[in-house]
Amino acid sequence: MNEPLGLLGTPHINFLSLIIIGGLAGWVASSLLGVRHWVGTNILIGVVGSWVGSELAAFLGFAVYGSFNHLLAALAGSVVVLYIWHILHPEV
C-alpha cells in the first residue's frame, strides 16, 4: 500500500485522465440510454459514474487498474447513474 492514491482513490489516474475518461464514459452511457446532454454534463456524469463504478467493482471483488479497466468501470457506473436519474426524474 505504498502506492499513492490518485483522484477519487484510484491509483495512477490524474485529473486530466479522469476528465477524458469521464467525458467518454458519460457520452457512451448517454448514447446507450438514448439521452442527449451537453458536454459538461457528460463529463460530470462520467466522473460520478467513475466513482460509482469503482465502488461497485470493489464491492464485487474486481480490481480496477489501468485506463481501460477504469473506462469500463466508469461506463458501468455512468449507466447506473443515468438510469437512476431518469427513474427519479422521468419528465427530463
Residue, then its C-alpha position, 0 to 999 in steps of 0.5 A: m500500500n505504498e502506492p499513492l492514491g490518485l483522484l477519487g482513490t484510484p491509483h495512477i489516474n490524474f485529473l486530466s485522465l479522469i476528465i477524458i475518461g469521464g467525458l467518454a464514459g458519460w457520452v457512451a452511457s448517454s448514447l446507450l440510454g438514448v439521452r442527449h446532454w451537453v458536454g459538461t454534463n457528460i463529463l460530470i456524469g462520467v466522473v460520478g459514474s467513475w466513482v460509482g463504478s469503482e465502488l461497485a467493482a470493489f464491492l464485487g471483488f474486481a480490481v480496477y487498474g489501468s485506463f481501460n479497466h477504469l473506462l469500463a468501470a466508469l461506463a458501468g457506473s455512468v449507466v447506473v447513474l443515468y438510469i437512476w436519474h431518469i427513474l427519479h426524474p422521468e419528465v427530463 
